[in-house]
């Protein structure tokens, strides 16, 4: 059975590809990121980073805690723009006309 296991679903990188590149000597997350684009999709590595680091750890016998997890680019977590921008109110239409007959002029 030739079943593909996708490590990075955003960039469609398989476990086989990750293992192949690790065997070729690319044993850091940043190297694999540059070559395979793991961690560069919309999730920014939240789905694949741990899996790739685990594979590097298995191959190099270095504990995951001692591996460089790679660089993060902000925002590392999606945010609503309203959370980081100033409070904005809905624009109000200003025509100079009013529906109140007492305040109507002329």
Secondary structure, DSSP 8 states (H G I E B T S, - for coil): -----EEETTTTEEHHHHHHHHHTT--SHHHHHHHH-TT-STTTTTTTHHHHHHHHHHHHT--GGGS------S-SS---HHHHS----------S--S-GGG---
